[in-house]
Amino acid sequence: MTKQPHPEEGYFSKLDSEKRHKMAMERRAKLAKEELEKLKELHYMRCGTCGWELETIIYRGIPIHKCFQCGSALLESDAIEKFCGKDTTVVESVIDLFRF
């Protein structure tokens, strides 16, 4: 039997996500442009889980950045919406959780 999700979980998850986004933007504002460029160069197309290089694969016309070391995948912000097409009931709630 599946456990029914509680609306409170989504609410608090969204609040936490917004809080983390705000903190990240404040941290970013403090960093010098030079340092941001250095960080981007250092981490660009690297897996956030293991640090291995990400490779881009195209699936249904949508780029997916895949780590063949640990199996992680990174989607760009609009990729989930493109995958779902018209059937967005479940995914809309997931997208809404990460929207700022």
Backbone as ProteinMPNN parsed JSONL, in Angstrom:
{"seq_chain_A": "MTKQPHPEEGYFSKLDSEKRHKMAMERRAKLAKEELEKLKELHYMRCGTCGWELETIIYRGIPIHKCFQCGSALLESDAIEKFCGKDTTVVESVIDLFRF", "coords_chain_A": {"N_chain_A": [[0.843, -1.168, 0.0], [0.583, 2.201, -0.844], [1.904, 5.147, 0.586], [0.137, 8.058, 1.307], [0.915, 11.332, 0.257], [1.527, 14.17, 2.355], [0.12, 17.42, 2.341], [1.532, 19.312, 3.777], [4.208, 18.547, 3.67], [5.079, 19.18, 1.068], [4.741, 21.95, 1.165], [6.547, 22.77, 3.189], [8.898, 21.829, 2.068], [9.064, 23.428, -0.181], [9.331, 25.954, 1.029], [11.832, 25.577, 2.258], [13.419, 25.225, -0.015], [13.169, 27.758, -1.226], [14.392, 29.3, 0.746], [17.024, 28.302, 0.677], [17.716, 29.059, -1.904], [17.643, 31.86, -1.67], [19.728, 32.236, 0.18], [21.873, 31.31, -1.36], [21.907, 33.211, -3.411], [22.564, 35.489, -1.951], [25.116, 34.778, -1.079], [26.368, 34.593, -3.546], [26.285, 37.234, -4.396], [28.182, 38.338, -2.781], [30.573, 37.32, -3.659], [33.381, 38.035, -5.683], [33.453, 38.965, -9.139], [35.535, 37.828, -10.566], [36.209, 35.61, -8.993], [33.86, 34.138, -9.247], [33.984, 33.467, -11.963], [36.226, 31.849, -11.9], [35.3, 29.719, -10.309], [33.245, 28.783, -11.972], [34.702, 27.906, -14.193], [36.174, 25.889, -12.999], [34.205, 24.037, -12.174], [32.491, 23.598, -14.314], [30.482, 21.558, -16.302], [30.864, 19.28, -14.704], [30.212, 16.502, -12.613], [28.008, 16.783, -9.922], [27.923, 14.95, -7.912], [30.115, 13.087, -7.976], [32.204, 14.392, -9.251], [33.217, 13.744, -11.737], [33.644, 14.173, -15.319], [30.883, 15.488, -17.122], [28.885, 14.219, -19.76], [27.141, 15.16, -22.662], [24.101, 13.928, -23.727], [21.582, 13.375, -26.153], [18.183, 13.073, -25.798], [15.126, 12.405, -27.074], [15.293, 14.859, -28.299], [16.106, 16.499, -26.279], [18.669, 17.881, -24.339], [20.647, 16.034, -22.099], [22.739, 15.997, -19.394], [24.992, 13.689, -18.575], [26.565, 11.596, -16.192], [28.836, 9.17, -16.57], [30.285, 7.84, -14.749], [29.133, 7.683, -12.09], [26.469, 7.596, -12.678], [24.678, 9.698, -12.4], [22.4, 12.285, -13.518], [21.897, 15.383, -15.144], [19.538, 17.8, -15.706], [18.549, 20.548, -17.717], [16.819, 23.585, -16.807], [14.282, 23.735, -18.148], [13.863, 21.229, -19.165], [12.423, 19.132, -17.913], [9.787, 19.94, -18.192], [9.581, 19.783, -20.959], [9.866, 17.034, -21.335], [7.516, 16.007, -20.202], [5.371, 16.972, -21.7], [1.971, 17.193, -22.404], [0.961, 15.809, -20.236], [1.198, 16.68, -17.238], [0.608, 16.525, -14.535], [1.773, 15.254, -12.15], [4.42, 16.029, -12.389], [4.291, 18.804, -12.421], [3.961, 19.524, -9.749], [6.461, 18.783, -8.746], [8.157, 20.455, -10.225], [7.189, 22.911, -9.341], [8.078, 22.869, -6.756], [10.78, 23.48, -6.974], [10.833, 25.943, -8.173], [11.582, 29.402, -8.173]], "CA_chain_A": [[0.0, 0.0, 0.0], [1.405, 3.406, -0.93], [1.643, 6.18, 1.582], [-0.353, 9.293, 0.71], [1.732, 12.49, 0.665], [0.852, 15.215, 3.115], [0.346, 18.74, 1.728], [2.515, 20.067, 4.554], [5.558, 18.189, 3.219], [5.376, 19.994, -0.103], [4.82, 23.342, 1.591], [7.807, 23.007, 3.889], [9.985, 21.608, 1.106], [9.144, 24.627, -1.018], [9.911, 27.008, 1.869], [13.258, 25.28, 2.406], [14.047, 25.489, -1.313], [13.241, 29.216, -1.39], [15.393, 29.786, 1.707], [18.347, 27.946, 0.16], [17.96, 29.903, -3.082], [17.951, 33.204, -1.18], [21.072, 32.193, 0.761], [22.832, 31.167, -2.458], [21.99, 34.498, -4.103], [23.308, 36.396, -1.076], [26.517, 34.351, -1.143], [26.856, 34.935, -4.884], [26.47, 38.684, -4.453], [29.399, 38.676, -2.044], [31.765, 36.88, -4.376], [33.856, 38.889, -6.769], [33.208, 38.407, -10.469], [36.697, 37.004, -10.884], [36.087, 34.347, -8.274], [32.756, 33.41, -9.877], [34.496, 32.906, -13.216], [37.136, 30.769, -11.532], [34.469, 28.605, -9.885], [32.555, 28.247, -13.136], [35.698, 27.173, -14.983], [36.557, 24.71, -12.242], [33.103, 23.091, -12.009], [31.647, 23.504, -15.504], [30.269, 20.214, -16.857], [31.356, 18.278, -13.759], [29.157, 15.867, -11.83], [27.913, 17.29, -8.56], [28.022, 13.841, -6.978], [31.451, 12.469, -7.908], [33.213, 15.275, -9.834], [33.607, 13.265, -13.057], [33.141, 15.004, -16.423], [29.56, 15.171, -17.654], [28.779, 14.144, -21.211], [25.79, 15.504, -23.087], [23.412, 13.029, -24.64], [20.306, 13.93, -26.586], [17.082, 12.125, -25.694], [13.891, 13.051, -27.551], [15.608, 16.244, -28.629], [16.397, 17.255, -25.06], [20.021, 17.565, -23.846], [20.79, 15.531, -20.736], [24.144, 15.92, -19.025], [25.066, 12.386, -17.92], [27.83, 11.15, -15.624], [28.965, 7.74, -16.787], [31.026, 7.29, -13.61], [28.224, 7.316, -10.996], [25.116, 7.431, -13.192], [23.842, 10.878, -12.189], [21.996, 13.02, -14.711], [21.559, 16.777, -14.892], [18.642, 18.359, -16.709], [18.42, 21.993, -17.686], [15.598, 23.961, -16.1], [13.023, 23.504, -18.865], [13.853, 19.876, -19.737], [11.356, 18.318, -17.33], [8.541, 20.352, -18.843], [9.61, 19.254, -22.32], [9.65, 15.592, -21.256], [6.144, 15.687, -19.814], [4.376, 17.338, -22.706], [0.684, 17.608, -21.858], [0.699, 15.092, -18.992], [2.095, 17.346, -16.285], [0.024, 16.585, -13.19], [2.735, 14.924, -11.097], [5.656, 16.776, -12.571], [4.072, 20.208, -12.074], [4.236, 19.703, -8.328], [7.912, 18.695, -8.567], [8.713, 21.691, -10.774], [6.788, 24.007, -8.458], [8.921, 22.781, -5.571], [12.095, 24.078, -7.248], [10.679, 27.244, -8.818], [11.877, 30.506, -7.242]], "C_chain_A": [[0.895, 1.24, 0.0], [0.958, 4.426, 0.103], [1.216, 7.458, 0.865], [0.504, 10.469, 1.179], [0.887, 13.51, 1.427], [1.14, 16.565, 2.462], [1.406, 19.556, 2.466], [3.931, 19.788, 4.085], [5.971, 19.035, 2.03], [5.569, 21.448, 0.251], [6.168, 23.631, 2.242], [9.012, 22.762, 2.992], [10.17, 22.839, 0.235], [9.744, 25.788, -0.232], [11.414, 26.818, 2.025], [14.004, 25.587, 1.113], [14.205, 26.991, -1.546], [14.303, 29.813, -0.475], [16.806, 29.512, 1.191], [18.704, 28.787, -1.07], [18.356, 31.315, -2.644], [19.363, 33.26, -0.597], [22.138, 32.09, -0.324], [22.999, 32.492, -3.196], [22.746, 35.523, -3.262], [24.802, 36.068, -1.103], [27.134, 34.757, -2.475], [27.143, 36.423, -4.989], [27.768, 39.103, -3.761], [30.673, 38.301, -2.799], [32.131, 37.862, -5.489], [33.615, 38.186, -8.101], [34.335, 37.463, -10.883], [36.592, 35.619, -10.245], [34.959, 33.5, -8.85], [33.204, 32.754, -11.179], [35.413, 31.719, -12.937], [36.347, 29.518, -11.109], [33.745, 27.958, -11.067], [33.506, 27.399, -13.978], [36.069, 25.852, -14.307], [35.474, 23.633, -12.243], [32.251, 22.868, -13.252], [31.654, 22.085, -16.068], [30.946, 19.131, -16.018], [30.161, 17.763, -12.959], [29.175, 16.429, -10.409], [28.052, 16.2, -7.51], [29.455, 13.334, -6.835], [32.556, 13.324, -8.534], [33.698, 14.865, -11.21], [33.047, 14.197, -14.128], [31.766, 14.533, -16.883], [29.636, 15.125, -19.174], [27.33, 14.425, -21.579], [25.271, 14.461, -24.057], [22.076, 13.675, -24.991], [19.262, 12.819, -26.533], [15.795, 12.853, -26.022], [14.109, 14.536, -27.814], [15.972, 17.105, -27.44], [17.794, 16.882, -24.563], [19.991, 17.135, -22.378], [22.281, 15.412, -20.478], [24.291, 14.703, -18.111], [26.48, 12.12, -17.415], [27.896, 9.643, -15.779], [29.808, 7.067, -15.705], [30.051, 6.802, -12.537], [26.772, 7.163, -11.444], [24.196, 8.618, -12.976], [23.491, 11.537, -13.52], [21.588, 14.424, -14.298], [20.702, 17.27, -16.043], [18.646, 19.871, -16.597], [17.022, 22.338, -17.2], [14.297, 23.663, -16.843], [12.886, 22.084, -19.418], [12.724, 19.017, -19.19], [10.027, 18.659, -17.985], [8.473, 19.818, -20.267], [9.34, 17.75, -22.329], [8.173, 15.26, -21.047], [5.126, 15.962, -20.904], [3.101, 17.805, -22.035], [0.356, 16.938, -20.527], [1.622, 15.611, -17.9], [1.585, 17.333, -14.851], [1.04, 16.328, -12.082], [3.954, 15.823, -11.192], [5.475, 18.252, -12.227], [4.359, 20.456, -10.599], [5.729, 19.631, -8.029], [8.568, 19.973, -9.065], [8.416, 22.866, -9.851], [7.647, 24.037, -7.195], [10.243, 23.51, -5.76], [12.02, 25.442, -7.921], [10.891, 28.338, -7.78], [11.082, 31.718, -7.627]], "O_chain_A": [[1.858, 1.313, 0.764], [-0.223, 4.534, 0.433], [1.873, 7.886, -0.084], [0.787, 10.59, 2.371], [-0.304, 13.679, 1.167], [2.276, 16.831, 2.07], [2.092, 20.385, 1.868], [4.773, 20.685, 4.097], [7.089, 19.549, 1.988], [6.453, 22.113, -0.29], [6.843, 24.602, 1.899], [10.04, 23.422, 3.143], [11.296, 23.244, -0.052], [10.573, 26.529, -0.76], [12.18, 27.778, 1.936], [15.1, 26.146, 1.145], [15.252, 27.443, -2.008], [15.029, 30.725, -0.872], [17.678, 30.379, 1.258], [19.858, 29.175, -1.25], [19.297, 31.895, -3.186], [20.105, 34.209, -0.845], [23.193, 32.715, -0.217], [24.115, 32.857, -3.567], [23.49, 36.339, -3.805], [25.644, 36.965, -1.144], [28.277, 35.209, -2.528], [28.131, 36.827, -5.601], [28.374, 40.112, -4.123], [31.725, 38.904, -2.591], [31.259, 38.436, -6.142], [33.581, 36.957, -8.169], [34.09, 36.418, -11.486], [36.855, 34.6, -10.883], [35.082, 32.278, -8.935], [32.84, 31.612, -11.46], [35.381, 30.715, -13.647], [36.685, 28.401, -11.501], [33.645, 26.733, -11.148], [33.15, 26.307, -14.42], [36.253, 24.831, -14.971], [35.787, 22.444, -12.306], [31.364, 22.014, -13.234], [32.713, 21.494, -16.28], [31.526, 18.187, -16.554], [29.223, 18.506, -12.67], [30.229, 16.533, -9.782], [28.276, 16.497, -6.336], [29.954, 13.17, -5.722], [33.734, 13.012, -8.364], [34.515, 15.57, -11.804], [32.088, 14.928, -13.878], [31.518, 13.335, -17.017], [30.364, 15.9, -19.794], [26.408, 13.984, -20.893], [25.905, 14.151, -25.066], [21.518, 14.434, -24.199], [19.431, 11.762, -27.141], [15.415, 13.803, -25.337], [13.224, 15.359, -27.581], [16.13, 18.318, -27.578], [18.086, 15.7, -24.381], [19.384, 17.794, -21.534], [23.004, 14.794, -21.26], [23.768, 14.696, -16.996], [27.462, 12.382, -18.109], [27.099, 8.918, -15.183], [30.019, 5.854, -15.746], [30.122, 5.648, -12.115], [25.938, 6.664, -10.69], [23.023, 8.546, -13.342], [24.193, 11.367, -14.517], [21.005, 14.626, -13.233], [21.088, 17.171, -17.208], [18.739, 20.413, -15.496], [16.138, 21.481, -17.183], [13.292, 23.362, -16.199], [11.892, 21.772, -20.073], [12.124, 18.246, -19.939], [9.235, 17.77, -18.297], [7.397, 19.436, -20.728], [8.665, 17.245, -23.226], [7.651, 14.328, -21.659], [4.124, 15.255, -21.013], [3.13, 18.705, -21.196], [-0.456, 17.461, -19.765], [2.694, 15.054, -17.664], [2.102, 18.08, -14.021], [1.146, 17.132, -11.156], [4.454, 16.317, -10.181], [6.426, 18.892, -11.779], [4.936, 21.483, -10.241], [6.216, 20.343, -7.151], [9.445, 20.518, -8.396], [9.277, 23.711, -9.608], [7.909, 25.103, -6.637], [10.771, 24.094, -4.814], [13.057, 26.038, -8.211], [10.436, 28.219, -6.643], [11.183, 32.756, -6.974]]}, "name": "protein", "num_of_chains": 1, "seq": "MTKQPHPEEGYFSKLDSEKRHKMAMERRAKLAKEELEKLKELHYMRCGTCGWELETIIYRGIPIHKCFQCGSALLESDAIEKFCGKDTTVVESVIDLFRF"}
